[in-house]
Amino acid sequence: MIPYRFDRTAEAAGLQEQFATLAAGETSGVEVSVAGRLMLRRTMGKLAFGTLQDSGGRIQAMAQAGVTDRFEEFCSLHLGDWIGARGEVVRTKRGELSVLVAEWVLLAEARRQFPDKWHGVRDIDTRYRQRYVDLWVSDESRKAFLLRSRMVALVRRWLEHRGFVEVETPMLQSVAGGADARPFVTHHNAFDLDLYLRIAIELHLKRLVVGGFERVFEIGRVFRNEGISPRHNPEFTMLELYQAYADYHDMMELTEQLVSHLATELCGGTRIAYAGRDLDLTPPWRRARLLDLVAEHAGVTLHPSMPVEELRVLAKGLGVEVEPGWGPGKLVLEVYEKTTEAELWGPVFVLDYPKEVSPLARAHRDDPELVERFEPVVAGRELGNAFSELVDPDEQRARFVEQAERKDVPVDDDYLRALDYGLPPTGGLGIGIDRLAMLLSGAENIRDVLLFPTLRPEAPAPRPSGGSGESSS
């Protein structure tokens, strides 16, 4: 019978550290109880060896006829079975730290065939669908997700040390605002009201700055009903923060300091390798205007003040597909994204975007056609987005109305009401946690840093052709 609990007195990593000096062939005289999953097993006559893995490491379980209770049953265990074992800590003549099993108990049976620990899950789709298997047989996956967990904890501590307050804001919203994206729609029965899963965290956090939270942040899930790619998943995690009395220059300094701190703590320094290339995250990062980068990489000079037809011709000449209704700002952005962004190894802060595509950012103090916005681009990918926030309620309403007419989206009147109470000069920043984890773990696909990425449903398993029993796997 499977027990209801098991008293474990030691973990693998702790034993490896505690008995690091135990010599080959020596016994410790210390008895422990360990537990974990059996990841490798081999039998040699009256001896049997199993690699026992717990959440922190591995240790060998050594069974011996005449010493180990139910020795033959131990030899019949399957890969993947969970067991608890009690015995003395020893080091074999070959130098392997082990627990010489006196008693053991089966804690859970692996009824499905478990992959060989040393070969892993070779099928990519299986890795993503059956993460509970992948985590046991792939050290790379386990390390990536432990790094992600530690990264998020470091972000929290770093921000809290600088006076930021963590909050939680609604995921269900009556107006899907703060970004240009298609939302998921659901229905609230009690209110008989359609609601949206949030596409951004921004507008509620800025309401809190109005309310007196001068430094505020949230790490939370965001949902966008759009495509899937190596960089996109319908649900993802964002860090968004807002700081009163700051602008986008302050946000640049904060971004490079935060990312370099994470790289130092998690990767051992600010010089890392990604996709086979060197990457130096040491501050300060390069600052360059979007328009200048387009001229540098695409060889054309653009500006949102140019006639829209001239911009259409230039865009088409660069192989950029153009849709009717795009204004000059959208055309400039499309040219940048199609010709330049992927070429920026960086890290670089891409500055000063067209006003048309940045309805929440403050107008540039030197060019009214642009706004004070930047995106940090690292390894050819946008890592985040930041503004000197638009604080004027009249201008914000005008931009919301223009956006609503162009895209048939509602105006967030409550946010405008909040601005009427006064939003001080504010700098805002959003960073994609998943993309940051990709960068620091070396992953090139977002699914490798999402424990349970969104996938198409599996095809139904075929029914057995004969008999009434179920097929085994």
N, C-alpha and C positions, 0 to 999 in steps of 0.2 A: 504494500500500500504506500502511495506517495505521501510523505509526511506533510503536515500543515506548515511547518517552519523548520529551519536548520540553524543551529548555533555555530556560526563561523567565528573563529578566533584570530584568523590571519588572512591577509590578502597577498597575492603573488608578488606584486612590486615591493611590498614591505619586507617580505621574506628574502627576496633577492638582495635587498640593501642590508638587512640585518645580518645575513650569513654570507656576505661577500668574501670574507676571509676564511671560510671553512674550506679546508684542503680536500683534495680528491681522496676518496676512500674513507673520509672521517665521518663520524656521527656526532650529532649536537647534544643529544640527551634532552632535547626540547620537543615536546609533543604539541601539535597544532591541529586545528580543524580548518580545512579549506573547502571551497566550493567553486564551481564554474562549469564551463562547457567542455566536453572532451573533443579536442580538435585534431588529434592524431593518436593512433594506437598501433602497437606492434607487440607480438607475442614471441618469446624465445624460450620454449620449453616450460620450465618452472618459474619463469619471470615474464612479466607483462609490463609495458611502459605506456603511459598515456600523457599527452600534453594537455594540461588543464588550464583553460583561459578564463580569467574573470575580467572585470571592466578595466583593470589597471595593468594587466600583464599576464605572463604565463609561468607556470611551474610544472615540473614533471611529477606525475603520480606513479610510483613504482609499486607494483603488486608482486608478491612472492608466495608461492605455494607453501603451505604450512605456517605462514605468517598472516596472510590476508584472508579475512573472512569471505567465504563464497568466492574463492579464487576463480573457479571455472566461469561463474556468472560475470565476473569482472572482465574476463577474456572475451566474453560475448557481447560486450557493450558496443553500441553503434556510434559512429562519428556524429557529433551534435548532441548526444545525450548530456543532460545536466546531472552532475553527481556531487555529493558531499563526501569528504574523506577525512579520517582522523589517523594520525600517525606521527612518527618521529621525523624531524628534518635531518636529512643526510645529504652527502654529496657522493655520487657514484665514482667508481674508479676512473671513468671517462670524464669526470669533472662536471657532471650535470647536477645542479641542485634539485633535490627531490623530496617528496614526502613518502616515506615507506608506509604504505597503507596497511593499517591494522583492521579498521572497520570502514565500510563505505555504505552509501545509500543512494538509490536512484531518486533524483529530484524532479526530473521531467524527461520523458522519452521523446526523441526526435523520430517521428513517424514518417517523415519524408527524408529522402536521401539527401545528406548534407554534402556539399562540395568538399573536395580535398583542400585543406587549409592552405597548402603550398601552391595551389594552382588558381584559386580564386574563382569568381564568377566571370566567365569569359563573355557571356552574352550581355550586351549593354542594356537591352530592354529589361532583362531579368534583374540586373543590378538596381535599376530605378524602381521596378515594381516590387521587388522583394528586398528592400533595404535591410530588413531584419536578418537576412542571410548575408548580404554584402558586408555589413558591418563586422561580422565575425570572421570572414575569410579574406577581407581586404584591409591590410594595415593602412594603405593609402587613404581609403575612405574614412576609416575611423579617425585618423590623424586630422583629416580635413575638417570633420565636424567638431572634433575637440578644439581645433584652432578657432573655428567660427564661434563656438561658445565662449571661449576665453576672450576673443576679440570684442564681442558685445559687452562682456563684463568690464573690459578695459575702457571701452568708450564711455560707459556709464560713470566709472570712477573718475576718468579724466575730466568729463564735463562737470560732475558734481564738485570736484576740487576747484573748478573755476566759477562756482557760484550758480550753475544752472540747476533748475528744478525740474525733475521729471514728472510728467503728467500723463493722463490718458484722456483721449477725446473720442467722440462717437465714430464707430465704423458704419452705422446706419445713419444716413443723412437724407434730408428732404430735398436738398439741392446738391448735386455732384459738382463741386467746384474745386478750384485750386490747381487745375491742370487741364490740358486739352486731350481728353481721352474718353473712350466709350465705357460707360459704367455697366455693372450688373444691376438688374432691377429685381426687387422683391416686393412683397405686399404684406402690410401689417393689418391683420384682420380686425383687431380691436378698434383701430382708428379708421379702418377702411381707406388706407393710404398707401400709395406706392412710395417705396424708399429705395435708396441706392447704396450699395456698398461703396465706401469712399474711394476716390481715385487719387486723393492727396490728403495730407494732414494739415496743410498750410493755414487755411482760413480760421479754423478753430484756435490754433496756437496764437495767431495774431490777435484774436479776440482777447486772449489771456494777457497779452502785452498791454492792450487797452485797459484791462482790469488791474494792471499793476504788477504782473509777473514780468520783471525786467529781463530775466534770462530764463528761458523755458525750452524744454526739449521733450520729444517723444520718439521712442523706437517702436514702430508698430506696423501691422499688416496693411497693405494697400492692394486694391483689386482693380484690374482693367480688362475689359472684355474685348481683348485684341489678340493678335497673333502670338505664336510661340516660335522662339528661335534660340540659338545658343546663348543669347543675352537676355531673353524675355520669357517670363512665366506669368500666367494670368493673376496669380497672387504672389506678392513679393514683400520684402521688408525694407522700410525706409527709416533713416534717422532724419528728423527735421528739427531745427533749432532756430530760435529767434533771440536777438540781443538788442535791447533798447540802446539808443544813443550811438549806434554803430552804422557803418555802411558796407558796401561790398568789398572795399579794401580790407576792412577788419575781418570779413569772412574769408578772404584769401589767406590771410595769416593764420587764422584758426584752422582752416582746412589743411594746409601744409604741415602745421605743427602736429595736428591730430594724426594724420596718416603716417608721418615720419615716426611719431611715438609708437604707433601700433607696429610698424615694421621693425623697429628696434626691439620691442618686447617679444614679438612673435617670430621674427626671422633672424634676429641677432644683429641687425644693422639696417641702414637705409639703402644699401646697395644690394639689390636682389636680382634674381633671374626670372624672366617670364617668357614663355613660348620660345625658349632657346636664345633669348636676347637679354643683354644686361639692361638694367633699369635703375637709375639713381633717384631716390625719393628725398634726397637731402634738401632742406630748404636753403635759400628761397627758390621757388619754381619760376620758370619763365612766365612772363605776362605778355600777351600779344593780342591785338584786336582781331576779331573775326574777319573783318574786311582785309586787313593786311595779310592774314594767313591765306585767304583765298587768292590774293594776288601772288603770294609766294609759291603756292602749290598748283594753282590752276592757270596762272598767268593772265588773269583778267582783273580789271578794276571795276568794282561794283559799289553801289550805294543805294539805299532805299529811296533817295530823292530822285533817282533816274526815272525817266518815263517807263511805264510798265511794259510797253511793247518792245522797247530796247532791251529790257531785262529778259523778256521772253526769248528773244532771238539769241541773246548771249547764253542763256540756259540751255536751249535746244542745241546750240553749237557745241556745248560741252557734254552732250548726251544725256541731259537731265530731262525726264519726262515732265511736262507741264500740264496742269489741269486748269480748265476755265475757272475764273473767279479768284484765282490767286492774285493777291496784291504784291506790290514790290518787295515788302518785307519778307513775305513767305517765299518768294522767288529767290531772294538773296540767301535765306536759310537753306533752301533745298540745294542750291549750288554748293554751299559750304559742306553740307552733310554728304553729298554724293561725290565730291571731288577732293575734299580736304581732311575731314575728321579722321578717317581711317589711316591717314598718312602721318598723323601726329603721334610719335612714340612718347614724347613728353618726358616727365610730366609738364603740362603747360596749362595755364589759365587762359581760356579763350574768352575775350572780353567784348562787351558792348554790342548787344544783339539788336536787331530791328524792333522798333516799338510794336509793330503789327503782331508779332508772334510772342510778345511778352506783356500781357495785359495787367500783370500784378507788379511789374517792376517800375521804379521811378525813372522819369526821363533823365537822360544823360545831361550833366551840368554843362557840357561843351557842345553837344550836338542834339537838337530836339528830335531828330529822326531815329535816334538810338536810345537805348535804356542802359542803366547801370546793372548789368547782368553778366555773370560768367558761368562757364562750365569747366570744371577740372577734367582734362582729358589725359588719361594714362594708358599707355599701350594701345593707342588707337581707339579707345572707348571712353565715352562719357561716364564719369564716376558720380556726378552730381549736378546740382544747379543752385545758383545763389543770386540774390538781388540786394541792391539798395531798395527797400520796400516802398511801394507807392503808398503815401500816407494821406494824400488829398482826397477827401470823399467825393468832391465834384468831378475831378478827373477820373477817379475810379468808376463812378457811375457811368460817365461817358464811354469809357472803354468797355464796361460790361454791356451797355446797350448796343454798342457797335458789334461786339462779339455775339450777342444774342440775335441780332439781325442777320449776321453772316452765317451762324451755325445753328440757329433755332434752339438755343439753350436758355434756361431761365436765368433771371438776374437774382443774385443772392441779396435780397433787400435787408435781411438781418445783419449781414456783414457790413453793408453800407451804413446801417444805423450805428453799428459799433464804431465805425470810423468817425461818425459825427461827434462822438464823445472824445475823440482825439487819440491818434496813434503817434507817438513821438518818432523821431528819426530812428529807423530800425534796420538792422541787417539780418537777412534770413538765409538759411542754408539747408539743402536737402542732399543726403548722400545715400546711394543704394547700398544697403548692407550686404546684399548678395554679391554685387559686383566687387565690393571691397574684399569680401571673403575670397572671391575668385582670384583677385590680384595677389593676396597675401598667401594663399595656399597653392598657387600655380595652376588652378583649374582653368580650362578654356571653355567649359560649357557650364551654364548656370545650374544645370541639373546635378552637377557634381558637388554643389554646395547647398542643395535643397534636399532635406531628408526624404520628403515625399513630393516630388514634382508632379505637376498636372500631366496626365497621360490619357490617351484614348482608352476606352474600356477594352478589356481583353475579349477576344472572340470566345464564345461559349465552348467549353471542352466537348469533344465528340462523345456521344453516348456509346457504351460498349456494344459490340455487335451481337454478342450472345451472352446467355446467363443473366442472372439477376443481381450478382454482386457488383460492387463498384471496383473500378480498376485502381491499382495501387501505383504510387509514383516513387 
